[in-house]
């Protein structure tokens, strides 16, 4: 009976690991830069596949081994995820999902040794679990619920524009339409200006005028760095030099 329960728990942990890896890969499609989450998801699935194959061996990985695996991968993911979440601000999925790994791993290891702990150690462990739970709640709230990536969407829009990808799900228009934020208003005119220029470039003057009105409400072109305007113009000119003639000329004072 104990062997059956242990085997069931081992496969349950494998299922949990696979689920997290799949969710990272699926969720990466909604990120401005999907590569980090997709690669980490593939990394988790690859390791989980090896563990699943080893599970059929005469001496499979123990439950403790699974918990150590979750703790190690979760620790690595937390370091990378928090870096993206707080510093680069390009990705919001890795940190909370790695937090799930880390919390399950550490909690499981603590439960396994609970009976051997004295009263002080048990209280310390309980407080540590509370802190872990609070930290994971913050990661979920900060990453999955209110994760804002306006700067990353503008960066992704510029990358798409430089690659000549204007329309479509991953095109510059789609990215720039998400590149604004009510709390980071300095980013809004950058996105509005890019959208105005792109729609002029493709001949959609009515839509371009709507975005230009939004740009004026956000401070006009004076609120946008000249380097950004020049980069947008240069990218569009490389795509089609004839269509770029529809764009307004850069102001003489900006060329100085």
GIFENPE-V435936 format. One record per helix or strand of 3 or more residues. SS is the DSSP state (h for helix, s for strand). FROM is the first residue (numbers start at 1). LEN is the number of residues. If there is no record, write none. Layout:
BEGIN
ss	from	len
SS	FROM	LEN
SS	FROM	LEN
END
This chain:
BEGIN
ss	from	len
h	2	29
h	35	20
h	63	26
h	94	19
h	114	3
h	119	27
h	150	13
h	172	6
h	185	17
h	205	13
h	221	3
h	226	14
h	243	4
h	252	4
END
